[in-house]
Amino acid sequence: MACNSCSTGKDGQPKGCKNNGTCGTDSCNKLTVFDWLSNMSLPNGEKPFDWVEVRFKNGRKNYYKNTENLSLSIGDIVATQAQAGHDIGMVTLAGELVRVQMKRKKIDDNPEEIFKIYRKASQRDIDIWSGARDKEEAMKVKARQFAIDLKLQMKISDIEYQGDASKATFYYTAEERVDFRELIKVFAKEFRTRIEMKQVGFRQEAARLGGVGSCGRELCCSTWLTDFRSVSTSAARYQQLSLNPQKLAGQCGKLKCCLNYELDTYLDALKEFPKTDIKLQTAKGTAVCQKTDIFKGYMWYAYEGEWMHWHKLTTDQANEIIQLNSKKKKVASLEEYADELIEDTKTDFENVVGQDSLTRFDNPKRKKKRRNNRNRNKRKPQKNAK
């Protein structure tokens, strides 16, 4: 599935298309859908589905109707209908699988307003499109400076030109609502084109720009993650993680999406644990939960007033005591339950391969006592020659 630009180059070094997860040749794109129906023929009398999936810059996708019955395949550059003028995009999916995708995304294939494909892009269309995209980086620098001069609390993250260069869409992020009416006037006067402002979230911005996370890998949102689910601090609490914003926040400044990956497993494991706010009633005193170990299934309790002495119980033992307390019965003490636990003995490994110990440099070497050889080394005084 990798493209030629992602293969190895000279001396085995990887080339890399450097598109931050969005492949320029559309063969290893995170949004590319494998057409598993391409080798299947339609029954007799059935017409092929006349809708096509087209992708634009930054992974934006739309579905267009092939009213001209053009022979389209994946990778073709086409001119599509827009609100005003036309846009240039790449065909990423055609055939019956488009029907499945539209049904999954709940898109009606018989809408009142139909956007269609005009034609396959000519060389003139591609030249205008390429020339417009070459202007985007310089425009972004100027646009950010204009926003700073107007003292607007916003950040221009990216600019996307329409295929016919008649409109420029400015993507921005902001914490609060921004009044950018004056900014649009400045943009229209400077860039001399139709302006559209579109606000995106911080996660969408990180996915568009790409980057490397604290795990050392590329961001999930810029490589394979396509949907952004809400992440709350309760996900970190269930996994017993430290509520440190610097460690839990990703490149976008929000909570990391990976906090949801193992959350279901932790929730299933916590079903066997009693609630930590339930106190254990014993004849010796009331015990309060201090710590839980989800992986090993242990819970530590301490008597009220004796907070320094913890007693380790299994979840079954804690549930048994809670069940007895619900029947208004008290156990003698936690010690009789804690003593039943068999501690794991430490395994001593033998050195069977003859390697030196890794801690051989930890112990300082003994200093050798220097012998007092001063008297021995002293030369005997020579007698004066007569």
Buried (B, 14 or more C-beta within 10 A) or exposed (E): EEBEBBEEEEEEEEEEBEBBBBBBBBBBBBBBBEBEBEEEEEEEEEEEBBBBBBBBBBBEBBBBBBEEEBEBEBEBBBBBBBEEBBBBBBBBBBBBBBBBBBEEEEEEBEEEEEBBBBEBBEEEBBEBBEEBBEBBEEBBEBBBEBBEEBEBEBBBBBBBBBBBBBBBBBBBBBEEEBEBEEBEEBBEEEBEBBBBBEBBEBBBBBBBBBBEBEEEEBBBBBBEBEEBEEBEEEBBEBBEEEEEEEEBEBBBEBBBBBBBEEBEEBEEBBEEBBEBEBBBBBEEBEBBBEEBEBEEBBBBBBBEEEEEEBBBBBBEBBBBBBEBBEEEEBBEBBEEBBEEEEEEEEEEEEEEEEEEEEEEEEEEEEEEEEEEEEEEEEEEEEEEEE
